[in-house]
Amino acid sequence: GDPTRREIFERLADRPSAVGELAGELPISRPAVSQHLKVLKDAGLVIDRPDGARRIYEVDPSGIGALRSYLDQFWDRSLTAFKSAVEQTND
């Protein structure tokens, strides 16, 4: 990922925020923040809810769980490959 998108995601992990709040904390425009949030939302990593005239974005715990499960597959494969390499070296 994009460094700005990661920054937005990390800020949302700290606390839910509106687009304007995020834009005020970052060196990018509100429309740019909105586009990053759309990508994160489409990926299932954030959700939003109405709060008056604005929307509040926050990390979606179920999306994070799905991402972790996906990444764990690679970790498991890497550990299995490492174990095989060590066992072959010891033979």
C-alpha positions as CSV (number, residue, x, y, z in Angstrom):
1,G,0.0,0.0,0.0
2,D,0.2,3.6,-0.4
3,P,2.0,5.4,2.5
4,T,-0.8,8.0,2.9
5,R,-3.5,5.2,2.9
6,R,-1.5,3.4,5.6
7,E,-1.3,6.6,7.6
8,I,-5.1,7.1,7.3
9,F,-5.7,3.5,8.3
10,E,-3.4,3.8,11.4
11,R,-5.1,7.0,12.5
12,L,-8.5,5.2,12.2
13,A,-7.0,2.4,14.3
14,D,-6.3,4.9,17.0
15,R,-9.8,6.6,16.8
16,P,-12.8,6.9,14.5
17,S,-12.7,10.1,12.5
18,A,-14.5,12.1,9.9
19,V,-13.0,13.0,6.5
20,G,-12.5,16.7,7.6
21,E,-10.6,15.6,10.7
22,L,-8.3,13.4,8.8
23,A,-7.7,16.0,6.1
24,G,-6.8,18.6,8.8
25,E,-4.1,16.3,10.2
26,L,-2.6,15.3,6.8
27,P,-1.0,17.2,4.0
28,I,-3.6,16.1,1.5
29,S,-7.0,17.5,0.4
30,R,-10.4,16.3,1.6
31,P,-11.2,14.7,-1.8
32,A,-7.9,12.8,-1.6
33,V,-8.7,11.5,1.9
34,S,-12.2,10.5,0.6
35,Q,-10.6,8.5,-2.2
36,H,-8.3,6.7,0.2
37,L,-11.2,5.9,2.5
38,K,-13.1,4.5,-0.5
39,V,-10.3,2.2,-1.3
40,L,-10.0,1.1,2.3
41,K,-13.8,0.6,2.5
42,D,-13.9,-1.4,-0.8
43,A,-11.2,-3.6,0.7
44,G,-13.4,-4.2,3.7
45,L,-10.9,-2.6,6.1
46,V,-13.0,0.3,7.3
47,I,-16.6,1.0,7.8
48,D,-18.5,4.3,8.1
49,R,-21.6,5.5,9.9
50,P,-23.6,8.7,9.7
51,D,-23.1,11.4,12.3
52,G,-25.3,14.3,11.4
53,A,-24.1,15.8,8.1
54,R,-20.8,13.9,8.2
55,R,-19.7,10.3,8.1
56,I,-17.4,8.8,10.7
57,Y,-14.9,6.2,9.6
58,E,-13.4,3.4,11.7
59,V,-11.5,0.2,11.3
60,D,-13.7,-2.8,10.6
61,P,-12.7,-5.6,13.0
62,S,-14.2,-8.3,10.8
63,G,-12.2,-7.0,7.8
64,I,-9.0,-7.0,9.8
65,G,-9.7,-10.6,10.9
66,A,-10.1,-11.7,7.3
67,L,-6.9,-9.9,6.3
68,R,-5.0,-11.6,9.1
69,S,-6.3,-15.0,8.1
70,Y,-5.2,-14.4,4.6
71,L,-1.7,-13.2,5.7
72,D,-1.4,-16.1,8.1
73,Q,-1.5,-18.5,5.1
74,F,1.8,-17.0,3.9
75,W,3.3,-17.0,7.3
76,D,2.4,-20.7,7.8
77,R,3.9,-21.6,4.4
78,S,7.1,-19.6,5.2
79,L,7.5,-21.4,8.5
80,T,6.9,-24.8,6.9
81,A,9.5,-24.0,4.2
82,F,12.0,-22.8,6.8
83,K,11.5,-25.9,8.9
84,S,12.1,-28.1,5.8
85,A,15.3,-26.1,5.0
86,V,16.6,-26.5,8.5
87,E,15.9,-30.2,8.6
88,Q,17.6,-30.7,5.2
89,T,20.7,-28.8,6.5
90,N,20.8,-30.9,9.6
91,D,20.8,-34.2,7.6
